[in-house]
Amino acid sequence: MSQPVQLVILITTLPGRGGEQVAAFERLAPVVRAEAGCLQYDLHQVSGEPDRFVLIERWSSQAALAAHDATPHMIEADAASPSFRAGPAQVIRLVADPLA
């Protein structure tokens, strides 16, 4: 059986452009959450920093994540994000259970 995949993604927008990140997420989230294998897809703004965000993603398997990355809506979102982001997002992959 495949292990779930957990990601923490750090996002910084250009100064004053955090609202564009929020708007992009609001359009994308319902579509992503409806994908097979999506267990969690939540954006959080860093307290007191309107241009910094943390995206939490959980997927049922590596295959589900790979399918997500190849969807037309994600390809389109990835192409649009440089217009308001300060640079590439930092993706951190978590160990499901480090004590196991």
Legacy VTK file of the C-alpha trace (Angstrom):
# vtk DataFile Version 3.0
C-alpha trace
ASCII
DATASET POLYDATA
POINTS 100 float
0.000 0.000 0.000
1.227 3.478 -0.875
2.079 5.972 1.857
0.313 9.342 2.009
2.377 12.322 0.882
2.471 15.430 3.077
3.832 18.732 1.799
4.412 22.140 3.328
4.894 24.792 0.667
6.318 28.208 1.560
5.182 31.026 -0.719
6.260 34.668 -0.784
4.594 37.155 -3.090
5.960 40.393 -4.410
5.367 43.269 -1.959
1.692 44.162 -1.778
0.619 41.273 -4.024
-0.554 38.805 -1.357
-4.156 39.388 -2.339
-3.425 37.928 -5.761
-2.142 34.741 -4.131
-5.328 34.500 -2.061
-7.533 35.079 -5.111
-5.643 32.480 -7.161
-5.992 29.953 -4.341
-9.723 30.644 -3.952
-10.240 29.848 -7.654
-8.033 26.749 -7.585
-8.883 25.144 -4.226
-12.317 23.676 -5.065
-10.936 22.059 -8.227
-7.897 20.623 -6.435
-9.918 19.386 -3.463
-12.153 17.473 -5.894
-9.186 15.581 -7.369
-8.854 11.882 -6.622
-6.428 11.392 -3.754
-6.522 14.940 -2.356
-6.785 14.711 1.435
-5.952 18.323 2.291
-5.264 21.535 0.399
-5.220 24.594 2.680
-3.550 27.993 2.384
-2.567 29.973 5.485
-1.225 33.515 5.635
1.719 34.100 7.960
0.578 36.245 10.887
1.533 39.884 10.407
3.068 39.216 6.968
0.488 39.747 4.209
2.849 38.582 1.471
3.917 35.247 3.033
1.905 32.028 2.939
2.078 28.378 3.882
0.220 25.831 1.771
-0.467 22.462 3.422
-1.093 19.558 1.054
-1.804 15.905 1.823
-2.246 13.313 -0.916
-3.224 9.664 -0.630
-0.160 8.558 -2.617
2.761 9.692 -4.734
0.728 8.702 -7.804
-2.122 11.020 -6.755
0.347 13.894 -6.274
1.959 13.217 -9.656
-1.479 13.208 -11.327
-2.289 16.507 -9.572
0.926 18.121 -10.807
0.046 17.155 -14.403
-3.509 18.563 -14.422
-4.251 21.437 -16.818
-5.380 23.678 -13.930
-2.078 23.211 -12.081
-0.007 23.758 -15.211
-1.958 26.981 -15.820
-1.609 28.084 -12.160
2.133 27.399 -12.179
2.509 29.463 -15.355
0.578 32.413 -13.852
2.169 32.503 -10.391
5.464 34.216 -11.382
3.446 37.360 -12.134
2.790 37.903 -8.402
5.280 35.680 -6.560
8.680 36.880 -5.392
10.277 33.610 -6.513
9.689 29.888 -6.677
7.791 28.284 -3.816
9.830 26.199 -1.379
8.404 22.670 -1.177
9.079 20.690 1.995
8.132 17.019 1.993
7.342 15.668 5.448
8.033 12.187 6.812
4.644 10.646 7.623
5.711 9.106 10.944
9.352 9.656 11.927
8.975 7.369 14.938
7.794 4.366 12.911
LINES 1 101
100 0 1 2 3 4 5 6 7 8 9 10 11 12 13 14 15 16 17 18 19 20 21 22 23 24 25 26 27 28 29 30 31 32 33 34 35 36 37 38 39 40 41 42 43 44 45 46 47 48 49 50 51 52 53 54 55 56 57 58 59 60 61 62 63 64 65 66 67 68 69 70 71 72 73 74 75 76 77 78 79 80 81 82 83 84 85 86 87 88 89 90 91 92 93 94 95 96 97 98 99
